[in-house]
Amino acid sequence: MVGPAENYAYLNALVRSRLSLFFRWEELVSLARGNLAGLEGAILSGRYGESYRYQLVTAEPSALKRIETALAYESTRQLSWLLAHASGEPKALLSVLLARADLYNFRLLLRSFAVSGGHMKEPLWHLYGSLPRSFYKSLFDCSSPMEAVERALSFNHPFVAPIAEALRQLEVDRNLLAAEGIFLVRFLEIQRGIAMKFPTKNGRLVLEFLGRLVDLWNLGLWIRKRSGYDRGSTGMEYLTGGAWIDPRRLEEAEVVGVAVSGTPWQSITRRISAPSHHEFYRALNVEFWRWQVKQLRKDPLGIEVAMGFSAWQIVEWQNLTALAIGLSLGLRPEQITQSLIPLE
């Protein structure tokens, strides 16, 4: 049997037609110098306008809440549109890239149990992954991790087993990092299995994406161990399968420069003089987003264009949300700008 044909040319042509709709960096900086009303106007006049107008008619009194909800809805719509127009190899590989939504949501879920015992307001989920809001809300409404395990097991999905395992770990020792690590290991196994079905340069690029996720996790764990920020992390082992970082090097490294020497992450230490652990980890995440968005300039007939578009959409969502929060709090323009992710 022959599966659906790949449609990179068609998909990427559609994507490129939408690139001009993104906010440019100078526009974000200008909005940071304004006020919340100015941000509302910019959102209303652009591609988020339809989603924001819908929030206006819901009688939501908070402008911040209207903006946050509209950004979440429209971003989900854009990413779901992207997946819906892909077929064959690009659809399968794009599903791996967009599964970051499920990873993000489950970490939110774990933290709700670990930090507040499950007593907090339901967050705005990232709903461009493979699990619906009903799944996350069902677990979020539970009073304990074990109750969430029982509800999770009623769903038929590959992520259910690792979710249940991580929730059980959280119930036993309340070690959030250990629970997140358990889920991440199983999550990566599933996603690698999908990407490895495509022995092409597109499949290899998605495998590198997953490897860079492992690098970020391991470097974050290294920072915790070296800074003493989280004593509970001292017994955690580094994950294997990173794109560039060898766990054995991290066990021996005492300073940032040694930890990333000879890898693409090394460029960060050259741009930041004597970075703190916090600055270094933020720079790592910014570099990861930039690497994805830069793929837009690569192969016009490969997964690169969809990777870059999806990353840019998620970053814009984060940046506009940060703007809305900063403006609502009355922060100075430079404070708001520093919280944004610069892609250009």
C-alpha positions in Angstrom: 0.0 0.0 0.0 1.2 3.5 -0.8 0.7 6.2 1.8 -0.3 9.8 1.0 2.2 11.7 -1.1 4.4 14.3 0.5 3.3 17.8 -0.4 6.2 20.1 0.6 5.9 22.3 -2.5 2.2 23.1 -1.9 2.5 23.3 1.9 5.5 25.6 1.8 4.0 27.9 -0.8 1.0 28.4 1.5 3.3 29.0 4.5 5.4 31.6 2.7 2.2 33.6 1.8 1.6 34.1 5.5 5.1 35.2 6.6 4.5 38.9 6.1 1.7 38.8 8.7 4.1 38.3 11.6 5.0 41.3 13.8 8.5 42.5 13.1 10.9 43.2 16.0 10.8 46.9 15.5 7.0 46.8 15.8 7.2 44.8 19.1 9.7 47.4 20.5 7.4 50.2 19.4 4.4 48.5 21.1 6.5 48.2 24.3 6.8 52.0 24.4 3.0 52.4 24.2 0.1 51.2 26.4 -2.4 48.3 26.5 -4.9 50.2 24.4 -2.3 50.6 21.7 -1.6 46.8 21.8 -5.3 46.1 21.5 -5.5 48.3 18.4 -2.5 46.5 16.8 -4.1 43.2 17.5 -7.5 44.2 16.2 -6.1 45.5 13.0 -4.1 42.4 12.2 -4.7 38.7 11.8 -5.6 38.3 15.5 -8.5 40.7 15.0 -11.2 38.1 14.4 -10.2 36.2 17.5 -10.0 39.3 19.6 -13.4 40.6 18.4 -14.9 37.3 19.5 -13.5 37.9 22.9 -15.1 41.3 23.0 -18.6 39.9 22.6 -18.0 37.4 25.4 -18.3 40.3 27.9 -14.9 39.5 29.4 -14.1 42.7 31.4 -10.3 42.3 31.5 -8.5 43.6 28.5 -5.5 41.4 29.5 -7.6 38.3 29.6 -9.2 39.1 26.3 -5.8 39.6 24.6 -4.3 36.4 26.2 -7.3 34.3 25.1 -7.4 35.7 21.6 -3.6 35.1 21.1 -4.0 31.5 22.3 -7.0 30.9 20.0 -5.5 32.4 16.9 -2.1 30.8 17.4 -3.8 27.4 17.8 -5.8 28.1 14.7 -2.7 28.9 12.6 -0.8 25.8 13.8 -3.8 23.5 13.3 -4.2 25.0 9.8 -0.6 24.2 9.1 -1.0 20.5 10.1 -4.3 20.2 8.2 -2.7 21.2 4.9 0.2 18.7 5.2 0.1 15.1 4.0 2.5 12.2 4.0 6.0 12.8 5.3 5.5 16.5 6.1 2.4 15.7 8.1 4.1 13.0 10.2 7.2 15.1 10.9 5.1 18.2 11.6 3.1 16.2 14.2 6.4 15.6 16.0 7.3 19.3 16.0 3.8 20.3 17.2 3.8 17.6 20.0 5.7 20.2 22.0 2.2 21.4 22.9 1.5 18.2 24.7 4.9 18.4 26.4 4.2 22.0 27.5 0.7 21.1 28.7 1.8 18.2 30.7 4.5 20.1 32.5 1.8 22.7 33.3 -0.3 20.0 34.7 2.4 18.5 36.8 3.3 21.8 38.2 -0.3 22.5 39.2 -0.2 19.4 41.4 3.3 20.0 42.7 2.9 23.7 43.5 -0.7 24.2 44.5 -2.0 20.7 45.0 -4.3 21.1 42.0 -5.9 24.3 43.3 -5.3 27.0 40.7 -7.1 28.5 37.8 -7.1 26.5 34.6 -4.3 27.7 32.3 -4.6 28.5 28.6 -3.5 25.2 27.1 -1.5 24.8 23.9 -4.0 23.0 21.7 -2.1 22.4 18.5 -0.8 19.0 19.7 -2.4 15.6 19.6 -4.5 15.7 22.8 -7.7 17.8 23.2 -8.5 20.3 25.9 -11.0 17.9 27.4 -8.1 15.5 28.2 -6.1 18.1 30.0 -9.1 19.7 31.8 -10.2 16.3 32.9 -6.9 15.7 34.6 -6.5 19.3 35.8 -9.8 19.1 37.7 -8.6 16.1 39.7 -7.8 16.6 43.4 -4.6 14.4 43.4 -2.1 12.9 40.9 -3.5 9.4 41.5 -7.0 10.5 40.6 -5.5 12.0 37.5 -3.8 8.7 36.7 -7.2 6.9 36.8 -8.7 9.5 34.4 -5.8 9.4 32.1 -6.0 5.7 31.7 -9.5 6.0 30.3 -8.1 7.7 27.2 -6.6 5.8 24.3 -3.4 7.6 23.3 0.4 6.8 23.2 1.1 9.5 25.8 -1.2 8.1 28.4 1.3 5.5 29.8 4.1 8.0 30.3 1.7 10.5 31.7 0.4 8.0 34.2 4.0 6.9 35.2 5.0 10.5 35.8 2.0 11.3 37.9 2.6 8.2 40.0 6.2 9.4 40.6 4.9 12.8 41.6 2.5 11.2 44.1 5.3 9.1 45.7 8.0 11.8 46.3 6.7 15.1 45.1 9.8 15.5 43.0 8.6 17.6 40.1 11.8 17.4 38.1 11.9 13.6 38.4 8.3 13.4 37.2 9.0 15.7 34.3 12.1 13.6 33.4 10.1 10.4 33.3 7.6 11.8 30.9 10.3 13.4 28.7 12.1 10.1 28.3 9.0 8.3 27.1 7.8 11.3 25.1 11.1 11.4 23.2 11.0 7.6 22.5 7.6 8.0 20.9 8.6 11.0 18.8 11.9 9.6 17.7 10.1 6.5 16.6 7.9 8.6 14.2 10.9 10.6 12.9 13.0 7.5 12.3 10.4 6.1 9.9 11.7 8.8 7.4 15.4 8.2 6.6 15.6 11.5 4.7 17.3 14.8 5.5 13.9 16.0 6.7 13.6 13.1 9.2 17.2 13.8 10.3 16.4 17.5 10.9 13.5 16.6 13.1 15.7 14.1 15.0 18.1 17.0 15.6 15.2 19.1 16.9 14.5 16.4 19.4 18.2 16.1 20.3 18.4 19.8 21.0 15.4 19.4 23.4 17.5 16.9 25.3 20.5 19.3 25.3 18.3 22.0 26.8 17.0 19.6 29.5 20.5 18.4 30.3 22.0 21.9 30.4 19.1 23.0 32.6 19.8 20.1 35.0 23.5 21.0 35.0 22.7 24.6 36.0 20.5 23.4 38.8 23.2 21.0 40.1 25.9 23.7 39.9 23.9 26.5 41.3 22.3 24.6 44.2 18.9 26.0 43.0 17.2 22.6 43.4 18.7 20.1 45.8 16.3 17.5 44.7 17.9 17.5 41.2 21.3 16.2 42.5 20.2 12.6 42.1 18.8 13.1 38.6 20.8 11.6 35.7 21.3 13.3 32.4 19.4 12.0 29.5 21.1 10.4 26.5 20.3 11.2 22.9 21.3 14.9 22.9 22.2 16.6 19.6 25.5 18.0 20.8 26.0 17.6 24.5 27.6 14.5 26.0 26.3 13.7 29.5 29.8 12.6 30.6 31.1 16.1 29.8 28.4 17.7 32.0 29.3 15.4 34.9 32.9 16.8 34.7 32.3 20.4 33.7 32.4 23.1 36.4 31.9 26.2 34.2 29.6 27.1 31.4 32.3 27.4 28.8 33.5 23.9 29.3 29.9 22.5 29.3 29.2 23.8 25.8 32.7 23.9 24.3 32.9 22.7 20.6 29.1 22.7 20.2 26.7 25.2 18.4 25.7 26.3 21.9 29.2 27.8 22.4 28.3 30.9 20.5 26.1 32.0 23.4 29.1 32.3 25.7 30.8 34.5 23.1 27.9 36.9 23.0 27.4 37.2 26.8 30.3 38.1 29.0 30.4 36.3 32.3 26.7 35.2 32.0 24.8 34.2 35.1 23.1 30.8 35.1 19.7 32.5 34.5 21.0 34.5 31.6 22.7 31.5 30.1 19.6 29.4 30.2 17.5 32.1 28.7 20.0 32.5 26.0 19.9 28.8 25.3 16.2 28.9 24.8 16.4 32.0 22.6 19.1 30.2 20.5 16.9 27.2 20.1 14.0 29.3 18.8 16.3 31.2 16.5 17.7 28.0 15.1 14.2 26.8 14.2 13.1 30.1 12.6 16.3 30.3 10.6 15.3 27.1 8.9 12.8 29.2 6.9 15.7 30.3 4.7 16.8 26.7 4.0 15.3 24.1 1.6 12.0 25.4 0.1 11.0 21.8 -0.6 11.6 20.4 2.9 10.3 20.4 6.5 12.4 23.5 7.2 9.7 25.9 6.2 7.0 24.4 8.4 9.5 24.1 11.3 10.4 27.8 11.0 6.8 28.9 10.6 5.5 26.9 13.6 8.4 28.2 15.8 7.8 31.8 14.8 4.1 31.5 15.5 4.7 30.2 19.0 7.4 32.8 19.7 5.0 35.6 18.5 2.3 34.2 20.9 4.8 34.4 23.8 6.1 37.8 22.8 2.6 39.4 22.5 1.5 37.8 25.7 4.6 39.2 27.4 3.8 42.7 26.0 0.3 42.5 27.3 1.3 41.5 30.8 4.1 44.0 30.9 1.9 46.9 29.7 -0.9 45.9 32.1 1.6 46.0 35.0 3.0 49.4 33.9 6.6 48.1 33.4 9.1 50.3 31.7 9.6 49.8 28.0 13.1 48.4 28.4 11.9 46.0 31.0 9.3 44.7 28.7 11.7 44.5 25.7 14.1 42.4 27.8 11.4 39.8 28.4 10.8 39.3 24.6 12.4 36.7 22.4 14.4 38.5 19.7 14.4 36.5 16.5 15.9 39.1 14.1 
